[in-house]
Amino acid sequence: MNIALWVAQALIALMFIPAGVMKTFQPQKVKATMPWAKDSSTGFIAFIGLSELLGGLGLILPWATDIAPILTPIAAIGIAVIMLFAAVFHARRGEYGSIGMNFIMLALALFVAIMRF
């Protein structure tokens, strides 16, 4: 089970860390390439990016270093919340193609949160 959890954590982190870096440090590039970002403020995009970046790091570092490992399931819950809000956001905009990946990431994050607690 530990291997499955590490695989799930790595998959989520590989999705969230690069996306978080781009949204945090290059919000104008995000506005140019992602349809939802065109209607969002730069501060909102940077906030989402920072949340994703910290969540992705929080999935890996605390458990791997054994420094405050309780932060890993808490980060997983945070990512699950982000994915839930993202699904609602995209549904309200009629961007239904994005919602599938939101629910996959939500399910993986909940799996990690439940099993790591």
TIMI-2910 file (N, C-alpha, C, CB; in pm, 1 decimal, decimal comma, always signed):
<rs>
+----------+----------+----------+----------+----------+----------+----------+----------+----------+----------+----------+----------+------+
!      n_x !      n_y !      n_z !     ca_x !     ca_y !     ca_z !      c_x !      c_y !      c_z !     cb_x !     cb_y !     cb_z ! resn !
+----------+----------+----------+----------+----------+----------+----------+----------+----------+----------+----------+----------+------+
!    +83,1 !   -119,6 !     +0,0 !     +0,0 !     +0,0 !     +0,0 !    +87,4 !   +125,8 !     +0,0 !    -94,5 !     -0,1 !   +121,8 !  Met !
!   +201,1 !   +117,0 !    +67,8 !   +290,6 !   +231,3 !    +73,5 !   +338,4 !   +270,8 !    -66,5 !   +410,1 !   +200,5 !   +163,6 !  Asn !
!   +364,6 !   +171,7 !   -150,5 !   +409,4 !   +200,6 !   -287,0 !   +298,4 !   +269,9 !   -366,0 !   +453,1 !    +70,6 !   -358,8 !  Ile !
!   +175,8 !   +222,3 !   -351,2 !    +62,4 !   +285,0 !   -420,3 !    +44,3 !   +429,6 !   -375,3 !    -67,0 !   +205,5 !   -395,0 !  Ala !
!    +62,5 !   +453,6 !   -246,6 !    +50,7 !   +590,4 !   -195,5 !   +160,8 !   +680,3 !   -251,8 !    +56,1 !   +590,6 !    -42,0 !  Leu !
!   +282,8 !   +629,0 !   -257,4 !   +392,8 !   +708,4 !   -313,3 !   +371,0 !   +737,2 !   -461,1 !   +526,1 !   +636,1 !   -293,6 !  Trp !
!   +318,4 !   +639,3 !   -533,0 !   +288,5 !   +662,0 !   -675,1 !   +181,9 !   +770,6 !   -689,7 !   +241,1 !   +530,4 !   -743,2 !  Val !
!    +76,2 !   +762,6 !   -609,7 !    -29,3 !   +864,1 !   -614,8 !    +25,5 !  +1001,9 !   -578,7 !   -144,3 !   +826,7 !   -520,2 !  Ala !
!   +106,6 !  +1007,6 !   -473,0 !   +165,0 !  +1135,4 !   -432,2 !   +254,4 !  +1192,2 !   -541,7 !   +244,9 !  +1118,8 !   -302,5 !  Gln !
!   +333,8 !  +1106,7 !   -604,6 !   +423,5 !  +1153,2 !   -710,6 !   +344,2 !  +1202,9 !   -831,2 !   +519,4 !  +1040,7 !   -753,1 !  Ala !
!   +237,9 !  +1131,4 !   -868,9 !   +155,9 !  +1175,2 !   -982,4 !    +93,9 !  +1312,1 !   -956,6 !    +45,7 !  +1072,8 !  -1011,3 !  Leu !
!    +39,4 !  +1327,9 !   -836,9 !    -22,5 !  +1456,8 !   -803,8 !    +82,8 !  +1566,9 !   -802,5 !    -94,2 !  +1449,9 !   -666,9 !  Ile !
!   +196,8 !  +1538,7 !   -739,1 !   +303,0 !  +1639,1 !   -731,4 !   +353,6 !  +1676,5 !   -870,2 !   +418,8 !  +1587,7 !   -645,5 !  Ala !
!   +365,5 !  +1577,9 !   -959,6 !   +412,3 !  +1605,9 !  -1095,2 !   +312,0 !  +1689,7 !  -1174,8 !   +439,8 !  +1475,7 !  -1168,4 !  Leu !
!   +187,5 !  +1686,1 !  -1134,6 !    +86,9 !  +1771,3 !  -1198,9 !    +86,7 !  +1912,0 !  -1136,8 !    -53,6 !  +1707,2 !  -1186,7 !  Met !
!    +99,9 !  +1917,9 !  -1005,5 !    +78,6 !  +2044,3 !   -935,8 !   +201,1 !  +2132,9 !   -925,7 !    +28,7 !  +2017,2 !   -800,4 !  Phe !
!   +318,4 !  +2077,0 !   -907,7 !   +436,8 !  +2161,8 !   -890,1 !   +467,5 !  +2243,1 !  -1015,8 !   +558,1 !  +2076,2 !   -853,0 !  Ile !
!   +477,5 !  +2181,6 !  -1133,5 !   +504,4 !  +2264,1 !  -1252,8 !   +391,9 !  +2364,6 !  -1282,7 !   +524,9 !  +2173,7 !  -1374,3 !  Pro !
!   +267,0 !  +2321,0 !  -1265,8 !   +154,9 !  +2413,3 !  -1290,1 !   +157,9 !  +2528,1 !  -1189,3 !    +19,1 !  +2338,2 !  -1281,8 !  Ala !
!   +190,1 !  +2496,8 !  -1065,6 !   +198,6 !  +2599,7 !   -962,7 !   +310,0 !  +2699,1 !   -988,6 !   +218,3 !  +2536,3 !   -828,3 !  Gly !
!   +424,4 !  +2648,9 !  -1033,4 !   +537,2 !  +2738,0 !  -1065,0 !   +498,0 !  +2832,5 !  -1177,8 !   +663,6 !  +2656,2 !  -1104,4 !  Val !
!   +436,5 !  +2778,5 !  -1281,3 !   +399,0 !  +2861,9 !  -1395,2 !   +295,3 !  +2967,6 !  -1354,2 !   +343,7 !  +2774,3 !  -1509,3 !  Met !
!   +194,1 !  +2927,3 !  -1279,5 !    +90,4 !  +3023,4 !  -1240,0 !   +143,2 !  +3126,6 !  -1141,1 !    -28,5 !  +2950,4 !  -1179,2 !  Lys !
!   +235,6 !  +3087,4 !  -1055,4 !   +289,2 !  +3179,6 !   -955,7 !   +384,7 !  +3280,8 !  -1016,5 !   +359,5 !  +3102,8 !   -846,3 !  Thr !
!   +475,4 !  +3232,6 !  -1102,2 !   +582,7 !  +3318,3 !  -1150,7 !   +564,2 !  +3369,9 !  -1292,4 !   +710,0 !  +3245,2 !  -1143,2 !  Phe !
!   +467,7 !  +3314,9 !  -1366,1 !   +441,5 !  +3360,4 !  -1503,0 !   +291,0 !  +3374,6 !  -1528,0 !   +503,2 !  +3262,2 !  -1605,0 !  Gln !
!   +221,9 !  +3452,7 !  -1446,8 !    +75,8 !  +3461,4 !  -1463,2 !    +33,8 !  +3519,8 !  -1598,4 !    +16,7 !  +3545,8 !  -1351,7 !  Pro !
!   +116,6 !  +3604,4 !  -1657,7 !    +80,3 !  +3660,9 !  -1788,7 !    +84,4 !  +3553,9 !  -1897,2 !   +174,7 !  +3777,0 !  -1825,7 !  Gln !
!   +178,3 !  +3460,0 !  -1886,6 !   +184,6 !  +3348,7 !  -1981,6 !    +61,0 !  +3259,5 !  -1966,0 !   +314,4 !  +3265,8 !  -1960,6 !  Lys !
!    +18,6 !  +3241,5 !  -1841,9 !   -101,9 !  +3162,4 !  -1815,5 !   -223,3 !  +3230,3 !  -1877,2 !   -122,9 !  +3142,7 !  -1663,3 !  Val !
!   -231,6 !  +3362,0 !  -1862,1 !   -344,2 !  +3436,8 !  -1920,2 !   -348,4 !  +3422,0 !  -2072,0 !   -334,6 !  +3585,4 !  -1882,7 !  Lys !
!   -231,8 !  +3409,9 !  -2132,6 !   -225,7 !  +3398,6 !  -2278,8 !   -260,0 !  +3258,0 !  -2328,3 !    -87,3 !  +3437,1 !  -2327,8 !  Ala !
!   -241,7 !  +3156,8 !  -2242,6 !   -258,4 !  +3019,6 !  -2290,7 !   -380,4 !  +2946,6 !  -2236,0 !   -137,6 !  +2941,6 !  -2257,1 !  Thr !
!   -434,4 !  +2987,7 !  -2123,5 !   -547,2 !  +2916,5 !  -2063,6 !   -672,9 !  +3002,2 !  -2070,6 !   -516,3 !  +2878,3 !  -1917,4 !  Met !
!   -779,5 !  +2948,4 !  -2130,1 !   -901,3 !  +3028,6 !  -2150,5 !   -961,3 !  +3084,0 !  -2021,6 !  -1004,9 !  +2945,5 !  -2220,5 !  Pro !
!   -963,0 !  +3005,8 !  -1914,8 !  -1023,6 !  +3051,8 !  -1790,0 !   -946,6 !  +3168,9 !  -1729,7 !  -1030,6 !  +2937,4 !  -1689,7 !  Trp !
!   -816,8 !  +3176,1 !  -1756,0 !   -733,3 !  +3278,6 !  -1693,4 !   -753,1 !  +3416,8 !  -1755,9 !   -587,4 !  +3239,0 !  -1703,2 !  Ala !
!   -804,1 !  +3420,2 !  -1877,4 !   -823,9 !  +3550,0 !  -1943,5 !   -921,1 !  +3639,0 !  -1866,9 !   -874,8 !  +3529,4 !  -2085,5 !  Lys !
!  -1016,1 !  +3577,2 !  -1796,5 !  -1115,7 !  +3652,3 !  -1721,2 !  -1079,5 !  +3666,5 !  -1573,6 !  -1250,3 !  +3585,8 !  -1734,2 !  Asp !
!   -961,2 !  +3622,1 !  -1534,2 !   -920,5 !  +3623,3 !  -1393,7 !   -809,4 !  +3724,7 !  -1372,2 !   -874,6 !  +3483,2 !  -1348,9 !  Ser !
!   -802,6 !  +3775,6 !  -1250,6 !   -697,9 !  +3872,1 !  -1218,9 !   -563,7 !  +3801,9 !  -1202,1 !   -733,5 !  +3950,1 !  -1091,7 !  Ser !
!   -457,4 !  +3878,2 !  -1218,1 !   -322,7 !  +3824,1 !  -1201,7 !   -302,0 !  +3774,7 !  -1059,2 !   -217,3 !  +3929,9 !  -1237,2 !  Thr !
!   -354,6 !  +3846,8 !   -961,9 !   -343,0 !  +3805,2 !   -822,4 !   -412,5 !  +3673,2 !   -794,6 !   -399,3 !  +3911,4 !   -732,4 !  Gly !
!   -528,5 !  +3652,9 !   -854,8 !   -602,6 !  +3528,2 !   -838,0 !   -524,6 !  +3411,5 !   -897,4 !   -741,4 !  +3538,4 !   -903,5 !  Phe !
!   -468,1 !  +3431,4 !  -1015,0 !   -389,3 !  +3326,9 !  -1079,8 !   -265,9 !  +3294,2 !   -995,8 !   -347,7 !  +3370,5 !  -1222,2 !  Ile !
!   -199,1 !  +3396,1 !   -944,6 !    -80,9 !  +3373,8 !   -861,5 !   -117,4 !  +3302,7 !   -731,0 !    -11,4 !  +3507,2 !   -831,1 !  Ala !
!   -232,0 !  +3336,8 !   -672,8 !   -277,7 !  +3269,8 !   -550,5 !   -303,4 !  +3121,5 !   -575,9 !   -405,3 !  +3337,0 !   -496,8 !  Phe !
!   -370,3 !  +3090,8 !   -686,2 !   -395,0 !  +2951,0 !   -721,9 !   -262,4 !  +2879,1 !   -743,1 !   -483,1 !  +2941,2 !   -849,0 !  Ile !
!   -171,5 !  +2943,7 !   -813,8 !    -41,0 !  +2883,4 !   -839,5 !    +37,0 !  +2855,0 !   -713,6 !    +39,6 !  +2971,9 !   -928,2 !  Gly !
!    +38,5 !  +2949,6 !   -622,0 !   +110,3 !  +2929,5 !   -496,5 !    +46,2 !  +2817,8 !   -415,0 !   +113,5 !  +3059,4 !   -415,0 !  Leu !
!    -85,7 !  +2811,8 !   -415,5 !   -155,7 !  +2703,8 !   -345,3 !   -120,1 !  +2568,0 !   -405,4 !   -308,0 !  +2725,9 !   -350,8 !  Ser !
!   -115,7 !  +2560,7 !   -538,2 !    -81,0 !  +2436,1 !   -604,6 !    +64,1 !  +2397,6 !   -579,7 !   -106,8 !  +2447,4 !   -753,2 !  Glu !
!   +152,5 !  +2494,5 !   -584,8 !   +295,1 !  +2468,8 !   -561,2 !   +319,2 !  +2416,9 !   -420,0 !   +377,1 !  +2596,3 !   -584,7 !  Leu !
!   +263,8 !  +2485,2 !   -321,2 !   +281,7 !  +2442,5 !   -182,4 !   +214,1 !  +2308,8 !   -155,5 !   +226,9 !  +2548,0 !    -87,4 !  Leu !
!    +98,0 !  +2286,4 !   -215,7 !    +29,9 !  +2158,4 !   -199,5 !   +110,9 !  +2043,9 !   -257,2 !   -106,4 !  +2162,7 !   -265,0 !  Gly !
!   +167,9 !  +2063,9 !   -375,5 !   +249,8 !  +1961,2 !   -438,7 !   +374,4 !  +1929,3 !   -357,1 !   +289,5 !  +2005,0 !   -578,1 !  Gly !
!   +439,4 !  +2033,0 !   -306,7 !   +556,7 !  +2011,3 !   -221,2 !   +517,2 !  +1945,6 !    -89,4 !   +628,6 !  +2144,2 !   -193,9 !  Leu !
!   +400,9 !  +1984,1 !    -37,2 !   +352,8 !  +1927,7 !    +88,9 !   +316,6 !  +1781,5 !    +79,8 !   +234,6 !  +2003,9 !   +136,2 !  Gly !
!   +288,3 !  +1734,4 !    -39,9 !   +259,7 !  +1591,7 !    -57,4 !   +385,3 !  +1506,5 !    -46,8 !   +193,0 !  +1567,7 !   -191,9 !  Leu !
!   +499,2 !  +1562,4 !    -81,7 !   +622,3 !  +1484,5 !    -90,0 !   +715,9 !  +1508,8 !    +28,4 !   +694,2 !  +1516,5 !   -218,6 !  Ile !
!   +750,3 !  +1633,8 !    +51,8 !   +858,8 !  +1664,7 !   +145,0 !   +835,6 !  +1620,4 !   +289,9 !   +882,8 !  +1810,6 !   +143,5 !  Leu !
!   +722,0 !  +1648,2 !   +351,1 !   +708,7 !  +1609,7 !   +492,7 !   +719,5 !  +1458,1 !   +514,3 !   +575,0 !  +1659,3 !   +547,2 !  Pro !
!   +656,1 !  +1380,7 !   +427,7 !   +658,7 !  +1235,1 !   +446,1 !   +797,3 !  +1179,8 !   +413,1 !   +551,3 !  +1166,9 !   +357,8 !  Trp !
!   +861,1 !  +1233,2 !   +308,8 !   +992,4 !  +1183,6 !   +266,4 !  +1101,2 !  +1216,3 !   +367,5 !  +1029,2 !  +1242,0 !   +131,1 !  Ala !
!  +1092,9 !  +1332,8 !   +430,3 !  +1196,1 !  +1374,0 !   +525,0 !  +1164,1 !  +1335,7 !   +668,2 !  +1216,5 !  +1521,8 !   +516,6 !  Thr !
!  +1041,2 !  +1289,4 !   +690,3 !   +992,8 !  +1255,9 !   +825,1 !   +997,6 !  +1377,1 !   +919,3 !  +1076,3 !  +1141,1 !   +883,9 !  Asp !
!   +983,0 !  +1494,6 !   +859,9 !   +971,5 !  +1618,1 !   +937,1 !   +826,7 !  +1662,0 !   +927,1 !  +1070,1 !  +1730,4 !   +885,0 !  Ile !
!   +753,9 !  +1654,6 !  +1035,8 !   +611,8 !  +1689,4 !  +1042,3 !   +531,7 !  +1614,6 !   +934,9 !   +593,3 !  +1841,7 !  +1025,9 !  Ala !
!   +535,8 !  +1480,6 !   +934,9 !   +466,2 !  +1404,6 !   +830,6 !   +314,8 !  +1423,4 !   +830,2 !   +496,9 !  +1259,3 !   +846,3 !  Pro !
!   +258,8 !  +1476,8 !   +935,0 !   +114,7 !  +1504,5 !   +938,7 !    +76,3 !  +1606,4 !   +831,7 !    +73,1 !  +1555,8 !  +1078,1 !  Ile !
!   +174,2 !  +1683,2 !   +784,4 !   +145,5 !  +1782,8 !   +681,0 !   +112,2 !  +1720,7 !   +545,7 !   +263,2 !  +1875,5 !   +665,7 !  Leu !
!   +155,9 !  +1596,7 !   +521,6 !   +126,7 !  +1532,1 !   +392,6 !    -22,6 !  +1507,7 !   +374,0 !   +202,2 !  +1399,6 !   +381,4 !  Thr !
!    -94,1 !  +1443,2 !   +467,6 !   -238,1 !  +1427,9 !   +445,4 !   -313,2 !  +1560,7 !   +448,6 !   -296,3 !  +1334,9 !   +549,1 !  Pro !
!   -262,0 !  +1656,6 !   +523,3 !   -325,1 !  +1789,0 !   +524,6 !   -309,9 !  +1854,8 !   +387,4 !   -262,9 !  +1879,0 !   +635,4 !  Ile !
!   -191,8 !  +1840,7 !   +326,6 !   -170,8 !  +1892,8 !   +190,8 !   -262,3 !  +1822,4 !    +91,8 !    -23,6 !  +1876,0 !   +148,1 !  Ala !
!   -281,4 !  +1692,8 !   +109,8 !   -370,7 !  +1617,6 !    +20,6 !   -514,3 !  +1668,7 !    +32,1 !   -365,4 !  +1466,6 !    +53,1 !  Ala !
!   -556,8 !  +1700,5 !   +152,9 !   -690,3 !  +1757,9 !   +171,1 !   -699,0 !  +1893,5 !   +102,2 !   -724,0 !  +1771,7 !   +321,4 !  Ile !
!   -594,8 !  +1973,7 !   +115,3 !   -591,7 !  +2103,3 !    +48,1 !   -602,6 !  +2090,5 !   -102,9 !   -465,0 !  +2177,0 !    +83,5 !  Gly !
!   -532,8 !  +1993,0 !   -158,6 !   -539,9 !  +1970,0 !   -302,5 !   -679,1 !  +1921,7 !   -342,6 !   -433,5 !  +1868,1 !   -345,9 !  Ile !
!   -738,5 !  +1836,7 !   -260,2 !   -874,8 !  +1790,9 !   -288,6 !   -971,4 !  +1908,8 !   -291,6 !   -920,3 !  +1687,5 !   -183,7 !  Ala !
!   -955,8 !  +2001,1 !   -198,4 !  -1041,6 !  +2120,2 !   -195,1 !  -1018,7 !  +2205,2 !   -320,5 !  -1014,1 !  +2204,0 !    -67,1 !  Val !
!   -893,2 !  +2223,9 !   -358,6 !   -862,6 !  +2299,9 !   -480,2 !   -930,8 !  +2235,5 !   -600,8 !   -709,2 !  +2308,1 !   -502,9 !  Ile !
!   -923,4 !  +2103,4 !   -610,3 !   -982,6 !  +2033,3 !   -724,6 !  -1135,0 !  +2041,3 !   -723,7 !   -938,7 !  +1887,3 !   -724,8 !  Met !
!  -1194,5 !  +2037,4 !   -606,1 !  -1339,3 !  +2052,3 !   -596,9 !  -1381,3 !  +2191,3 !   -644,2 !  -1387,3 !  +2027,7 !   -452,3 !  Leu !
!  -1312,2 !  +2293,9 !   -595,4 !  -1343,4 !  +2429,9 !   -638,9 !  -1315,4 !  +2449,3 !   -787,7 !  -1263,2 !  +2530,9 !   -557,4 !  Phe !
!  -1209,8 !  +2386,3 !   -838,1 !  -1179,2 !  +2397,2 !   -981,1 !  -1289,4 !  +2334,4 !  -1065,0 !  -1044,6 !  +2330,5 !  -1012,8 !  Ala !
!  -1342,2 !  +2220,6 !  -1020,9 !  -1450,5 !  +2155,0 !  -1094,3 !  -1574,9 !  +2244,2 !  -1097,9 !  -1484,3 !  +2018,5 !  -1030,1 !  Ala !
!  -1608,5 !  +2304,6 !   -985,3 !  -1723,6 !  +2395,3 !   -979,4 !  -1699,3 !  +2517,1 !  -1069,2 !  -1750,4 !  +2440,4 !   -833,0 !  Val !
!  -1579,3 !  +2573,3 !  -1061,7 !  -1543,1 !  +2689,3 !  -1143,0 !  -1558,5 !  +2658,9 !  -1291,8 !  -1399,3 !  +2733,0 !  -1112,8 !  Phe !
!  -1503,4 !  +2544,7 !  -1334,9 !  -1510,9 !  +2509,3 !  -1476,9 !  -1654,0 !  +2475,3 !  -1518,6 !  -1418,2 !  +2391,0 !  -1507,0 !  His !
!  -1730,2 !  +2413,0 !  -1431,0 !  -1869,8 !  +2381,4 !  -1463,3 !  -1951,0 !  +2509,4 !  -1483,2 !  -1933,0 !  +2295,3 !  -1351,8 !  Ala !
!  -1928,0 !  +2607,9 !  -1398,2 !  -2001,1 !  +2734,9 !  -1412,1 !  -1967,4 !  +2805,9 !  -1542,6 !  -1970,0 !  +2827,0 !  -1294,3 !  Arg !
!  -1846,6 !  +2784,2 !  -1592,6 !  -1803,4 !  +2847,1 !  -1717,8 !  -1837,4 !  +2761,4 !  -1838,9 !  -1653,6 !  +2873,7 !  -1714,3 !  Arg !
!  -1893,1 !  +2642,9 !  -1816,2 !  -1927,7 !  +2554,7 !  -1926,1 !  -1807,9 !  +2481,9 !  -1985,6 !  -1996,1 !  +2632,8 !  -2032,7 !  Gly !
!  -1698,8 !  +2476,6 !  -1913,4 !  -1576,7 !  +2409,8 !  -1960,2 !  -1575,6 !  +2265,9 !  -1907,8 !  -1448,3 !  +2487,2 !  -1913,0 !  Glu !
!  -1663,2 !  +2185,4 !  -1960,8 !  -1683,9 !  +2051,3 !  -1906,9 !  -1568,5 !  +1956,2 !  -1936,2 !  -1810,7 !  +1993,8 !  -1962,0 !  Tyr !
!  -1489,5 !  +1984,5 !  -2037,4 !  -1375,0 !  +1899,6 !  -2069,2 !  -1268,5 !  +1899,3 !  -1960,8 !  -1314,0 !  +1943,6 !  -2198,2 !  Gly !
!  -1262,9 !  +2003,5 !  -1881,2 !  -1161,8 !  +2014,4 !  -1775,2 !  -1201,2 !  +1941,2 !  -1648,1 !  -1136,3 !  +2159,4 !  -1743,0 !  Ser !
!  -1327,0 !  +1912,7 !  -1632,5 !  -1376,5 !  +1861,1 !  -1504,9 !  -1331,3 !  +1717,2 !  -1478,4 !  -1528,3 !  +1868,4 !  -1501,8 !  Ile !
!  -1315,9 !  +1638,0 !  -1582,5 !  -1274,0 !  +1499,5 !  -1563,3 !  -1140,7 !  +1488,1 !  -1489,9 !  -1264,2 !  +1430,1 !  -1696,9 !  Gly !
!  -1043,3 !  +1565,7 !  -1534,0 !   -912,0 !  +1562,6 !  -1468,9 !   -921,6 !  +1614,9 !  -1326,2 !   -809,8 !  +1645,4 !  -1549,0 !  Met !
!  -1009,4 !  +1712,8 !  -1302,8 !  -1028,5 !  +1763,3 !  -1166,8 !  -1074,4 !  +1651,5 !  -1073,4 !  -1130,6 !  +1878,5 !  -1166,0 !  Asn !
!  -1168,3 !  +1569,5 !  -1120,3 !  -1219,3 !  +1461,3 !  -1036,0 !  -1117,7 !  +1348,8 !  -1017,9 !  -1347,2 !  +1405,4 !  -1095,4 !  Phe !
!  -1036,5 !  +1323,2 !  -1118,3 !   -930,7 !  +1222,1 !  -1102,4 !   -831,2 !  +1267,6 !   -996,4 !   -857,8 !  +1196,1 !  -1237,4 !  Ile !
!   -788,2 !  +1392,8 !  -1004,2 !   -694,4 !  +1446,2 !   -904,1 !   -759,1 !  +1453,1 !   -765,7 !   -645,1 !  +1586,3 !   -945,9 !  Met !
!   -888,0 !  +1486,2 !   -762,0 !   -962,1 !  +1488,1 !   -635,4 !   -962,4 !  +1349,7 !   -571,9 !  -1106,9 !  +1536,8 !   -657,6 !  Leu !
!   -991,0 !  +1246,9 !   -651,5 !   -994,9 !  +1109,9 !   -599,8 !   -857,4 !  +1064,8 !   -550,8 !  -1046,0 !  +1013,8 !   -707,8 !  Ala !
!   -752,6 !  +1094,5 !   -626,9 !   -617,3 !  +1058,4 !   -583,9 !   -579,4 !  +1129,8 !   -454,1 !   -515,6 !  +1092,0 !   -694,0 !  Leu !
!   -612,4 !  +1257,8 !   -445,2 !   -579,3 !  +1334,1 !   -324,3 !   -654,7 !  +1280,2 !   -202,9 !   -611,7 !  +1483,1 !   -344,4 !  Ala !
!   -781,0 !  +1244,1 !   -220,9 !   -856,9 !  +1187,1 !   -109,6 !   -800,5 !  +1051,7 !    -67,9 !  -1004,6 !  +1172,9 !   -147,6 !  Leu !
!   -758,1 !   +971,6 !   -165,5 !   -694,1 !   +843,5 !   -136,5 !   -569,9 !   +864,3 !    -49,4 !   -656,4 !   +771,0 !   -267,7 !  Phe !
!   -486,1 !   +959,6 !    -88,3 !   -364,1 !   +987,7 !    -10,4 !   -400,2 !  +1039,7 !   +127,8 !   -274,3 !  +1090,3 !    -83,8 !  Val !
!   -495,2 !  +1131,3 !   +135,5 !   -531,7 !  +1189,4 !   +264,8 !   -585,6 !  +1081,6 !   +360,4 !   -637,0 !  +1300,9 !   +245,4 !  Ala !
!   -674,3 !   +999,1 !   +313,4 !   -734,4 !   +896,9 !   +399,3 !   -631,5 !   +795,6 !   +444,1 !   -848,2 !   +826,4 !   +327,2 !  Ile !
!   -551,2 !   +748,8 !   +351,8 !   -455,8 !   +643,1 !   +384,9 !   -336,4 !   +694,8 !   +465,1 !   -406,8 !   +576,7 !   +258,0 !  Met !
!   -298,2 !   +819,5 !   +448,0 !   -184,3 !   +873,5 !   +524,4 !   -226,7 !   +917,0 !   +664,9 !   -121,5 !   +992,8 !   +449,5 !  Arg !
!   -355,6 !   +946,9 !   +685,8 !   -400,7 !   +975,0 !   +822,7 !   -403,2 !   +844,5 !   +899,0 !   -541,7 !  +1043,5 !   +824,4 !  Phe !
+----------+----------+----------+----------+----------+----------+----------+----------+----------+----------+----------+----------+------+
</rs>
